[in-house]
Amino acid sequence: MSDPEKPETPAKPETRKALDARRDALRHRWLPALLAARDGAPGPAPTPYADNLIERWAEPQRKYHTLDHLTAVLDRVEVLEEYAADPDLVRLATWFHDAVYLPDRSENEERSARLAERALTEAGVPAEKVAEVARLVRLTITHDPADDDTNGQVLCDADLAILASPPDAYAAYAAAVREEYGFVPDETFREGRAAVLRQLLDLPRLFRTPYGEREWEGPARENLRTELAGLTAPAG
């Protein structure tokens, strides 16, 4: 298993061979999650669904919400899976949670959830499980799962774990987010990003699983406070 706190942005571009190998590894991670969700029922071949999602995650407008982020969140779900009521549904939600991503749009999570509803229904997943995956995707709008929502807690903790990265990795993450929003003027971005950081810091807890609260809460809050201080420091 890879380190859940390693940087999600690669240090240098991958060779075509390395990228193909990584995509193949992701296909192998998709297959057992989908088959488990089907409960043994027949359905169409799983691989085309994985390939469609992989292509979405590799779109050129993405700088942080990339295949690296998908892989990292899947890795963190493995770390946290003991806390989930249904880890395979959390894995499917991970695949879909940013499957639709345009930085200049505000409805990405909703569109991603609707994609999950269409694709998983077609892929042979029972309706109640499709509904749970879509619910989890929509939960990433707020990252505020209920106290008894163990699936939601695992997905949200896995998605937010980048916030607890070592300072250099956190700086790379923040830079990638800024690059995704390169069309936004600096002052506007600073104000918007500061508002997001304050919203996160205002949460009673960033992480809801015992592991996340123990291992990630303190470092994440320190990183958020440091970034916020840099964004709001007087110019000069």
C-alpha angles and dihedrals in degrees: 000000000000123000109275091213100050118118114278094209114077117237092228138010115281123242116245090251092053092046092050090050091051092049090050090051090052091051089056090053092051096051101065093043093053094043091049091051091052091061091220095307118139121254144151122299110291099215099076089057091052091047092051091051093045090053090051092051090049096056114136097239090066118094101157104011091066139124086281090060092046091051093046094051091048088051091051092049086058089053091050102033095109088070096053125093089215114012093183092060089049088052091052090048088052090057092051103035095094098012089123109047129161112157093214094055128082099200099065096119093049092048090047090052091050090050089053091051092052099041099043093046089053090045092059102258114149116256096247091054092046088053091051093051091049091048090053092050091052090049090067088073090075105013086214109124122182120258092255096042100101095166090052092047092054094047094046093046091048092049094048097042090097086074089068095055122127110275097263092050091046090052090052090051092050091048091051091051090051090050091054088055094045090131090064117088115248097249093047091048093049091052094047095044091048089053091053091049092049090050090054094046090050092061111104087230130008092199126044105184117085090242094048094047092048100042107025111027099079099043092044094053091048091052092047093050091048093050092045091051090053093049094049100039114120114261118251 
